């Protein structure tokens, strides 16, 4: 992937604004979806503010070297629900649980970061080499594929066949989604200059216009199926963010058993933090491969973890949602070729400012699922492909590598999410854990012998080593002859 702008580059002001808006659109749907799913009066605009504030904290900790946006984490949805369930008898106590839970989760990151600061990160390459991390990164994209496809197809399944029902509404959704995807592809591949760098904005706006036209006709009697955009949201605008920490002053703490409640919240949040840690590693390995700089070494995993952990606490303080690194943001960097960290910073500023602009937030909330699904097909696909590119480093002719990749892909794609009481271990986390264990298992014999290739690396025959860089002796001779001809000016 060729980058147009590197991490330290500064696009022109006009381009910077458009790039930041594109990033904002890429992360928007997931960021506001979490408070919508949890309900209980949680504020969408406050979650957007929290994501922006948390990202700024992350950038400060990582010394503006990591172009990653933090948004509301889906992994903590079960934990957040448990915080509200445990506080059912005390008004607003659930909001206290959201904040204290995020602090518990953030402290897990801080502790891990402190350990890594002393022991280094070399162990990560041994525990999670390319054969493990590659398919795990691919899974991040593949695990989201169903959401993108469902949104484009209208999200109505036939209970018997499991296929998406293509009634009139479903067909219109499909048309809007595919137009969005097509325009995004055309702009990215055939666009000139600016169009090539902001394909998401053009794609989303094109899909929105088409959806608006269909919606306009939906107000004719009998044509309700054409209604794709819910314009009624503009009559229910949230004019200012209702920050989570403000709810703390409305809680009757004397009516609650705080010891038991805090214990419940701790059990709900802390184990999930270890799960998200694994996804943190995968996301940073992915973005590292895109920008061709190992972020686990510079600025360092300890800094990225501190930024993620403290940024998550800040995000929950304002919006109630713990934050996490976003694959959508990474995908946007890959497709647009813009890894400028200033763009991420500007996106964070836009998120904070936009949270106070009710019409703008409402407009973003009215973007149809089918339109977002169209761009997400490309976004999630690029994440998956980034992981597959990592697997190219691995010799899959070796059964030991084949077993590790197979275990990760099948358990992940198969959806092996496990729930232990109130704690849910996501399918990605389960796949990563099993992949690590499988990699240890297939390399036990090699370790005992003290030889063989490193875990997850391509083994190289002795004769190939003699030739250098995996070339056979014959190929090496030919290469030498060709070099001599080039030196003498022979064509």
Phi, psi and omega in degrees: 000118181273124181273135175278319177234126178280180184302319185269355182287154179237105176297161176298158187305312181299316178295320181300318180297316181293319178299318181294319177297322179296315177299319181298318178294323182295323184264352190298308189304313182290323183297317182273349181291324183299307178297330178292323180290317182290321180069223180056031177077012179295145186265127177294314182294327178292323177296322178295317176299314181298323178295316179295315180295318179296323179294320178298319177299316179300314181297323179295316180294326182267012176056035178056042180246352184239110183278069183231137177260141176259132178226178182303131184271127176287335183298334184264010181301316178297321179295317180294320177297321179295325179296320178285323180295321181287347182247022187301330185271351182237119183301132176068359181297331179302327179292325173298319179298322179298318183286312182294326178295317178296326177295317177301312181296318179296323179294328175300315178297318181297317180295315178298319179298320180295319178296314181296326179301327183269325185261349179084185184243002182300329180296334182293319179295334178278319181284323182231072177286184184302326182293338178263311187285329180301301179295333178293317176298318178301323180296326180302318177287316183294326181292337179267354185301318181299323178296315181296313182295317179300318179296317180295323185272001175098354174061027176241112184260146171282121183298336182274312184266340183077004179272157178284131182286125180259065169282186184300316180296317179297321179294318179296318177300316180298317180298313181298316180295317181289326175296318177301313180297315182298315180296321178299315180295313182299316180296319182290322185270315187254351182293154179253139175049250188295319180302324182291335185265346180233052183296329182293317180299312181296318180296314181294316179296321178296314178296322180295318179298314179298317180295323179294322179296313178299317181297325178301320179285343184291345181277358171284138181306130178087359183248024183301335182295343180278356185282107183256326182253134178266087181289349179295343179298335180290344177270356182236036186294142176266106192282343177205151181292134175264090187296142183299318185295337179291335180291340184297334182279355182252009184267136174269088185295333182292340182269002184242147173274086191296323180299310180294321182293316179297322176298318179298316180295319180299315179296328181283330187261316190299311180300324181295328179299323178292326177294314181293333176302319179296320179290328176300314179299315182297316180298319182284330172295321181295307181295330177297320180292330181285316182269358178058039175219129182282101182292341178289344178251328178216106016280351179112144181299326180298322180287319180295324178291317178298317179298318179293315183293310180291322176298326177292319177298316181296317179300319180289327179300321181268313188250355178085343185259124171298144181263164175206162177295145187251124175297327178299322178294317179297317179298322179296320177298316183295314185287318183281341183072018181246105180255014181299122181290337176295328176297318178296319179298316179295324176299318179297319178297316179300319181297318179294313182292317183297333181297341179260358181254091188305312181300323181291314178299319180294319177301314179299322181290340180272355177299121185297150178302323183294325178290313177297325178298324180299313180285331181290334174302317178288316182301306183293327178296319180294325177297314180298317181294325177301319178292320180295327177295327177295325181292340178299337179286349188257138176276101181279003170283343176277122182301327182296322177287322181298320179296317182297311179298318181297315180300315182294312184293317184288317179291327179286308179295327179288351175077044180282071173267130186242136181246125177244097185065241180266001182256126178248125175265117186296162180299321180296316180296317178299316180297319180295316180298313179295325178295319178297315180295319179296320180295322176295316182299313185284348181251006181300314183295318180297322180293321181295323180284340179077016180226195179085175181287158176294159183305127173079000181262158180287127177287150186230122180299157183299317182296330178290323181297322180298324181285333179094132175055034174081007180275143175287166182299319182295315180296324180296319178297314179301319180296322179294318178298318180297319179297322179294320178297317180297323182294323182275000178084015181280138178266000000 
